[in-house]
């Protein structure tokens, strides 16, 4: 089940360009690094890179075997370039390496319980509202029944802000819907793919300069 870069089909995602720009901006001490309680490690600052070396095909294959699914292409390509990541925005501190990724119901059952209980009795959001992405989307258009089935791919200590991948919404190109779920939102900001999520997060981050 493992996939190497040569086995990926379809669209290629420009992760190197996006992540290098993100790294450069975060590591500018005048612009952003002062937002952290502690500075980035010296090795990270020297490398000008908030990521790591990429996951191997064997590591990706082990993750897919453990989960029992094939990963969405943009997320797989991200891991092959960088197996984990430090800050994206100030409220997201780590995108997890492959061996730490898991289903939200297993890694954070309290998160699932809190959100699903909060939506009990609410009318299910219809497709016309649910599949509206971009600025017109409301964070309240959440389907909490999807939450236990999502993949948790980030972690921020002492915070509920998290990135989730939702295999219940599968696009024709194999991409999963991607969520940014946060304590200050009445739901989630959702995107058609992990690539779209990360580009949206970068634009928000870049706009705060």
C-alpha positions as CSV (number, residue, x, y, z in Angstrom):
1,X,0.0,0.0,0.0
2,X,3.0,2.3,0.4
3,X,3.5,5.2,-2.1
4,X,6.7,6.8,-3.2
5,X,6.9,10.1,-5.1
6,X,7.2,8.2,-8.4
7,X,3.9,6.3,-7.7
8,X,1.8,9.4,-7.0
9,X,-0.6,10.0,-9.8
10,X,-2.3,13.2,-11.0
11,X,-1.6,16.7,-9.8
12,X,1.7,17.8,-8.3
13,X,1.5,20.2,-5.4
14,X,4.0,23.0,-5.1
15,X,4.8,22.3,-1.4
16,X,8.5,23.3,-1.5
17,X,7.7,26.8,-2.7
18,X,4.8,27.4,-0.3
19,X,6.6,26.0,2.8
20,X,9.9,27.8,2.0
21,X,8.1,31.1,1.9
22,X,6.3,30.2,5.1
23,X,9.5,29.3,6.8
24,X,11.3,32.5,5.7
25,X,8.5,34.7,7.0
26,X,8.2,32.9,10.3
27,X,11.9,33.0,10.9
28,X,12.2,36.8,10.2
29,X,12.8,38.0,13.8
30,X,11.3,41.4,13.1
31,X,8.1,40.0,11.5
32,X,7.0,36.9,13.4
33,X,9.4,35.1,15.7
34,X,8.6,37.4,18.6
35,X,5.1,35.9,18.6
36,X,6.4,32.7,20.1
37,X,7.0,32.2,23.8
38,X,10.4,30.7,22.9
39,X,12.4,31.3,19.7
40,X,12.8,28.5,17.2
41,X,15.8,26.2,17.8
42,X,19.1,27.5,16.4
43,X,19.3,24.6,13.9
44,X,15.9,25.5,12.5
45,X,16.9,29.1,12.1
46,X,20.2,28.2,10.4
47,X,18.4,25.9,8.0
48,X,15.6,28.4,7.3
49,X,13.2,25.5,7.3
50,X,10.4,24.7,9.8
51,X,10.1,21.1,8.6
52,X,12.1,18.0,8.7
53,X,13.4,15.5,6.1
54,X,10.7,13.8,4.2
55,X,9.0,10.6,5.1
56,X,10.1,7.5,3.2
57,X,7.8,5.5,1.1
58,X,8.0,2.8,3.7
59,X,6.9,5.2,6.4
60,X,4.0,6.3,4.4
61,X,3.1,2.7,3.6
62,X,3.2,1.9,7.3
63,X,0.9,4.7,8.2
64,X,-1.6,3.7,5.5
65,X,-1.5,0.1,6.6
66,X,-2.1,1.1,10.2
67,X,-5.0,3.3,9.2
68,X,-6.4,1.0,6.6
69,X,-6.7,3.8,4.0
70,X,-4.8,5.4,1.2
71,X,-3.8,9.0,2.2
72,X,-5.1,11.9,0.1
73,X,-2.5,12.9,-2.5
74,X,-1.7,16.4,-1.3
75,X,-1.2,15.3,2.3
76,X,1.0,12.3,1.1
77,X,3.1,14.6,-1.0
78,X,3.5,17.0,2.0
79,X,4.8,14.2,4.2
80,X,7.2,13.0,1.5
81,X,8.7,16.5,1.5
82,X,8.6,17.1,5.2
83,X,7.6,14.5,7.8
84,X,6.1,17.0,10.2
85,X,6.2,20.8,10.6
86,X,6.5,23.4,13.3
87,X,4.2,26.4,13.4
88,X,1.8,27.2,10.6
89,X,-0.1,29.9,12.4
90,X,0.5,31.0,16.1
91,X,-2.3,28.6,17.3
92,X,-1.0,25.5,15.5
93,X,2.4,24.5,16.9
94,X,3.0,21.1,15.2
95,X,1.9,19.2,12.2
96,X,2.5,15.6,13.3
97,X,5.0,13.2,11.7
98,X,3.6,10.1,10.1
99,X,4.1,7.8,13.1
100,X,2.1,10.2,15.4
101,X,-0.9,10.6,13.1
102,X,-4.1,8.8,14.0
103,X,-7.9,8.9,14.1
104,X,-9.3,11.7,16.2
105,X,-11.5,9.3,18.1
106,X,-8.4,7.5,19.3
107,X,-6.0,10.4,19.9
108,X,-8.5,12.9,21.3
109,X,-11.7,11.3,22.3
110,X,-12.7,14.3,24.5
111,X,-12.6,16.6,21.5
112,X,-15.0,14.3,19.7
113,X,-17.3,14.0,22.7
114,X,-17.3,17.8,23.4
115,X,-18.2,18.8,19.8
116,X,-20.7,16.0,19.1
117,X,-22.5,16.6,22.4
118,X,-22.6,20.3,21.6
119,X,-24.4,19.6,18.3
120,X,-26.9,17.1,19.7
121,X,-30.4,17.9,18.5
122,X,-29.2,20.2,15.7
123,X,-30.7,19.8,12.3
124,X,-28.2,18.2,9.8
125,X,-26.7,20.7,7.4
126,X,-27.9,20.2,3.9
127,X,-25.5,19.7,0.9
128,X,-26.1,23.1,-0.6
129,X,-24.9,24.7,2.6
130,X,-22.3,22.1,3.5
131,X,-20.4,22.1,0.2
132,X,-20.0,25.9,0.2
133,X,-16.3,26.7,0.6
134,X,-14.4,30.0,0.8
135,X,-15.5,33.3,2.3
136,X,-19.2,32.5,2.0
137,X,-18.9,29.5,4.2
138,X,-20.1,29.7,7.8
139,X,-18.1,27.7,10.5
140,X,-21.5,26.5,11.9
141,X,-22.0,24.3,8.8
142,X,-20.4,21.4,10.5
143,X,-21.5,17.8,10.4
144,X,-20.4,16.5,13.8
145,X,-21.1,12.9,12.8
146,X,-18.0,13.1,10.7
147,X,-15.7,14.1,13.6
148,X,-15.0,10.6,15.0
149,X,-13.8,9.5,11.5
150,X,-11.4,12.3,10.9
151,X,-7.7,12.0,10.9
152,X,-5.9,14.2,13.5
153,X,-2.7,15.6,11.9
154,X,-1.7,18.4,14.2
155,X,-1.1,19.1,17.9
156,X,-0.9,22.2,20.0
157,X,-0.3,21.7,23.7
158,X,-3.1,23.0,26.0
159,X,-5.2,24.0,23.1
160,X,-8.1,22.6,21.0
161,X,-7.0,24.2,17.7
162,X,-6.4,21.3,15.3
163,X,-6.1,20.3,11.7
164,X,-8.3,17.3,10.7
165,X,-8.7,15.4,7.5
166,X,-12.1,14.1,6.7
167,X,-12.4,10.9,4.6
168,X,-16.2,11.1,4.7
169,X,-16.0,13.8,2.0
170,X,-13.8,12.3,-0.8
171,X,-13.2,14.3,-3.9
172,X,-12.9,12.6,-7.4
173,X,-9.1,13.2,-7.3
174,X,-8.8,11.3,-4.0
175,X,-8.5,14.4,-1.8
176,X,-10.2,14.5,1.6
177,X,-11.9,17.5,3.0
178,X,-9.7,19.4,5.5
179,X,-10.8,21.2,8.7
180,X,-9.4,23.8,10.9
181,X,-11.3,23.3,14.2
182,X,-10.7,25.8,16.9
183,X,-12.0,26.7,20.4
184,X,-12.9,30.2,19.3
185,X,-14.9,29.1,16.3
186,X,-18.6,27.9,16.4
187,X,-17.5,25.0,14.3
188,X,-14.8,24.6,11.7
189,X,-13.3,26.3,8.7
190,X,-13.4,23.6,6.0
191,X,-11.5,23.3,2.7
192,X,-11.8,20.8,-0.2
193,X,-8.3,19.4,0.5
194,X,-5.2,19.7,2.7
195,X,-3.5,21.7,0.0
196,X,-6.4,24.2,0.0
197,X,-6.3,24.4,3.8
198,X,-2.6,25.1,4.0
199,X,-2.8,27.8,1.3
200,X,-5.7,29.4,3.2
201,X,-3.7,29.3,6.4
202,X,-0.7,30.8,4.8
203,X,-2.7,33.6,3.3
204,X,-4.1,34.4,6.8
205,X,-0.7,34.2,8.3
206,X,0.9,36.3,5.5
207,X,-1.9,38.9,5.9
208,X,-1.0,39.5,9.6
209,X,2.4,40.8,8.7
